[in-house]
């Protein structure tokens, strides 16, 4: 375990999350290994002073061969992932919920789940078995390809039926999709989805980056709330490093914005960071610093 940064509040503890799980602090974890194939450990996210609530493991892909499910570019049980699964279990034991992210920029997973009943069963079964076998706490559905509303409802219903009420189902729409269905990567209308299955969706990891959202001020978030979105269900997604894509904001820019949103919305849903391995200010050497500073900002 890395040493604690002296400037951070070490009195914060996981019991605080049990008392009040909001605002969530969520970290996406897609880059699992460095260039030498050494695991980039996420265990520091569980150290004192960090109140990360959820880690989302990315990215699960359903491929043409239904039995060839992959985690990024490898099968989940590839030997390189042995330590990864062990550490994720330790994170869960510490109280952090671990979800898997299905889909993302690499398309194909949702098209395969959006066909006939026979096709759905063929591709859904291996996904269900994977989630069950790895004891994941939930799935984050990152639909960045056209899928029908009926198709995504079918997937939600099967997940709820197979895994029960405690299973966490989230979505990761681009932020603009919560305001304008024409500025949307998913095909279906998120307002319609919320009306139909909102009771089964824990929250939305809204991507306020890559030109799909703006968190340099509170205007876009305020508009979401004003048109009826529950602030508990909006998680503000941001880039943790400018090399991770377009739309990065430094701490000095977004800290006052998040503080303002937090003060106006006591049931603020939280933040998510894309992604862990190079999060600033610690970068690749101490990426957990992002989570610790976010803890100080939102949970102090």
C-alpha positions in Angstrom: 0.0 0.0 0.0 1.4 3.4 -0.9 2.1 6.0 1.7 -0.7 8.5 2.6 -0.3 12.0 1.3 0.1 14.3 4.3 -2.2 17.1 2.9 -5.2 14.9 2.7 -7.8 14.3 5.4 -7.1 10.8 6.9 -10.2 10.9 9.2 -12.5 10.0 6.4 -13.5 6.4 6.6 -15.7 3.8 4.8 -18.3 4.0 7.6 -19.2 7.4 6.1 -20.3 5.7 2.9 -22.5 3.3 4.8 -24.2 6.3 6.5 -24.6 8.2 3.3 -23.6 6.7 -0.1 -23.9 10.1 -1.9 -22.1 11.7 -3.6 -20.6 8.6 -5.3 -17.0 8.7 -6.3 -16.5 6.3 -9.2 -13.4 5.2 -11.0 -13.3 3.5 -14.4 -10.5 1.0 -14.6 -9.7 0.0 -18.2 -5.9 0.1 -18.4 -5.0 -2.8 -16.1 -1.4 -3.3 -17.1 1.6 -1.2 -17.9 3.8 -1.5 -21.0 5.8 -4.3 -19.3 2.6 -6.2 -18.6 2.7 -5.5 -14.9 -0.6 -5.0 -13.2 -1.5 -1.4 -12.3 -3.0 -2.0 -8.9 -6.2 -0.4 -7.9 -5.9 -1.4 -4.3 -4.7 2.1 -3.2 -8.3 3.2 -3.9 -9.3 1.4 -0.7 -6.8 3.2 1.5 -7.8 5.5 4.3 -8.7 9.0 3.0 -10.2 7.6 -0.2 -13.9 7.1 -0.3 -14.2 5.6 -3.7 -17.6 4.0 -3.8 -17.5 2.0 -7.1 -14.8 0.8 -9.5 -16.0 0.0 -13.0 -13.9 -2.6 -14.8 -13.7 -1.9 -18.5 -14.3 -3.1 -21.1 -16.3 -6.3 -21.6 -16.9 -7.2 -25.3 -19.3 -9.7 -26.8 -17.7 -10.9 -30.0 -19.0 -12.8 -33.0 -18.3 -16.1 -31.3 -20.6 -16.0 -28.3 -18.1 -18.1 -26.3 -15.3 -15.6 -27.0 -16.2 -12.9 -24.5 -13.2 -10.7 -23.9 -12.0 -8.2 -21.3 -10.3 -5.6 -23.5 -8.2 -7.8 -25.8 -7.9 -11.0 -23.8 -10.3 -13.6 -22.5 -11.2 -12.8 -18.9 -9.4 -15.9 -17.5 -6.1 -15.2 -19.3 -3.2 -15.8 -16.8 -2.4 -12.0 -17.0 -5.7 -11.3 -15.2 -5.2 -13.7 -12.2 -3.9 -10.9 -10.0 -6.4 -8.5 -11.3 -9.3 -10.7 -10.2 -7.7 -11.3 -6.8 -7.3 -7.6 -6.2 -10.8 -6.8 -7.3 -12.1 -9.3 -4.7 -10.1 -7.4 -2.1 -11.6 -4.1 -3.2 -15.1 -5.7 -2.7 -14.1 -7.0 0.7 -13.1 -3.4 1.6 -16.6 -2.2 0.8 -16.1 -0.9 -2.7 -18.6 -2.2 -5.3 -17.1 -3.6 -8.5 -19.1 -3.4 -11.7 -18.2 -4.4 -15.2 -18.6 -2.1 -18.2 -20.1 -3.7 -21.2 -19.4 -2.1 -24.6 -18.0 1.3 -25.1 -16.3 2.7 -28.2 -15.7 -0.8 -29.7 -19.0 -1.6 -31.2 -20.8 -4.9 -31.6 -21.9 -6.1 -28.2 -25.3 -4.4 -28.2 -26.1 -5.2 -31.8 -25.6 -8.9 -30.9 -28.0 -8.5 -28.0 -30.6 -6.7 -30.1 -31.7 -9.4 -32.4 -34.2 -12.3 -32.2 -35.0 -14.1 -29.0 -32.7 -16.9 -30.1 -29.8 -14.6 -30.9 -30.2 -12.8 -27.6 -30.0 -16.1 -25.7 -27.0 -17.2 -27.6 -25.0 -14.0 -26.7 -26.5 -13.2 -23.3 -25.8 -16.6 -21.7 -22.0 -16.3 -21.7 -22.2 -12.7 -20.4 -24.5 -13.8 -17.6 -22.1 -16.7 -16.7 -19.1 -14.3 -16.7 -20.8 -11.8 -14.4 -21.9 -14.6 -12.1 -18.5 -16.3 -12.1 -16.6 -13.2 -11.3 -19.1 -12.1 -8.6 -19.5 -8.6 -10.1 -21.8 -6.3 -8.2 -23.3 -4.9 -11.3 -23.0 -3.9 -15.0 -22.5 -0.5 -16.5 -24.1 -0.4 -19.9 -22.1 1.8 -22.2 -24.2 1.8 -25.4 -22.2 3.6 -28.1 -24.0 2.0 -31.0 -27.6 2.0 -32.2 -29.9 -0.2 -30.1 -33.6 -0.4 -29.9 -35.5 0.7 -26.7 -37.1 -2.7 -26.6 -33.8 -4.4 -26.9 -32.2 -2.5 -24.0 -35.3 -3.1 -21.9 -35.1 -6.8 -22.5 -31.5 -6.8 -21.3 -32.3 -4.9 -18.2 -35.2 -7.2 -17.4 -33.0 -10.3 -17.8 -30.3 -8.9 -15.6 -32.8 -8.0 -12.9 -34.4 -11.4 -13.2 -31.1 -13.3 -13.1 -29.2 -11.3 -10.5 -31.9 -9.9 -8.2 -32.7 -6.5 -6.7 -29.3 -5.8 -5.2 -27.6 -6.0 -8.6 -26.5 -2.5 -9.8 -27.5 -1.5 -13.3 -26.1 1.8 -14.6 -25.7 3.5 -18.0 -23.0 5.7 -19.4 -24.6 8.1 -21.9 -22.9 11.1 -23.4 -24.2 14.0 -21.3 -26.1 15.7 -24.2 -28.2 12.5 -24.6 -30.0 13.4 -21.3 -31.2 16.7 -22.9 -31.4 16.0 -26.6 -32.2 12.6 -28.0 -30.6 13.6 -31.3 -27.2 14.2 -29.6 -26.9 10.6 -28.5 -24.8 7.5 -29.4 -27.2 4.9 -28.1 -30.1 4.9 -30.5 -32.9 4.9 -27.9 -34.2 8.0 -26.0 -32.9 8.1 -22.4 -36.0 9.9 -21.1 -38.1 7.1 -22.5 -35.8 4.5 -21.0 -36.1 6.3 -17.6 -39.8 6.4 -17.8 -40.0 2.7 -18.7 -37.3 1.2 -16.4 -36.0 4.0 -14.2 -36.7 1.9 -11.1 -34.1 -0.6 -12.3 -31.4 1.9 -13.2 -29.3 3.1 -10.3 -27.7 6.1 -12.0 -26.3 7.5 -15.3 -22.5 8.0 -15.7 -22.9 11.0 -18.0 -19.9 11.7 -20.2 -19.2 15.5 -19.9 -16.3 15.3 -22.4 -15.4 14.6 -26.0 -17.6 17.5 -27.0 -20.7 15.9 -25.5 -20.9 18.0 -22.4 -19.5 21.0 -20.5 -18.6 21.0 -16.8 -16.7 24.3 -16.9 -19.8 25.8 -15.3 -23.0 24.5 -13.8 -25.3 25.4 -16.7 -25.6 22.0 -18.4 -26.0 20.1 -15.1 -28.6 22.7 -13.9 -30.6 22.3 -17.1 -30.7 18.5 -16.6 -32.2 19.0 -13.1 -34.6 21.6 -14.3 -36.1 19.4 -17.0 -36.7 16.6 -14.5 -33.7 14.5 -14.1 -33.2 13.3 -10.5 -29.8 14.8 -9.2 -29.2 11.5 -7.3 -29.1 9.7 -10.7 -26.7 12.0 -12.5 -23.1 11.2 -12.1 -20.8 13.8 -13.7 -18.2 12.1 -15.8 -14.9 13.8 -16.4 -11.5 12.9 -17.8 -8.7 12.4 -15.3 -5.8 13.4 -17.7 -5.7 15.4 -20.9 -4.1 12.4 -22.7 -7.4 10.5 -22.2 -9.3 12.6 -24.7 -10.8 15.9 -25.5 -12.5 17.9 -22.8 -10.2 17.6 -19.9 -10.4 20.3 -17.2 -7.7 20.9 -14.6 -8.6 20.8 -10.9 -8.5 24.6 -10.6 -11.3 24.8 -13.1 -13.7 22.1 -12.1 -13.3 22.2 -8.3 -15.4 25.3 -7.8 -18.0 24.0 -10.2 -18.4 20.7 -8.3 -18.5 22.5 -5.0 -21.3 24.7 -6.3 -23.3 21.7 -7.6 -22.7 19.9 -4.3 -23.9 22.9 -2.3 -27.1 23.3 -4.4 -28.0 19.6 -4.5 -27.5 17.8 -1.2 -28.5 14.6 -3.0 -25.9 15.1 -5.7 -25.2 11.8 -7.5 -21.5 12.1 -7.6 -18.6 12.0 -10.1 -16.8 9.4 -12.2 -13.3 9.6 -13.6 -12.1 8.2 -16.9 -9.7 6.6 -16.2 -7.6 5.3 -13.3 -4.1 4.5 -14.5 -2.9 8.1 -15.2 -5.2 10.2 -13.1 -3.9 13.6 -12.2 -2.5 15.0 -10.0 -0.5 11.8 -9.3 -0.4 10.6 -13.0 1.0 7.1 -13.6 3.1 7.1 -10.4 0.2 7.8 -7.9 -3.1 7.7 -9.8 -5.0 7.2 -6.6 -4.4 10.8 -5.7 -7.4 11.8 -7.9 -9.8 9.8 -5.8 -8.3 11.1 -2.6 -8.6 14.7 -3.6 -12.1 14.1 -4.9 -12.9 12.6 -1.5 -11.7 15.8 0.2 -13.7 18.0 -2.2 -17.0 16.1 -2.1 -17.1 14.1 1.2 -15.4 16.3 3.7 
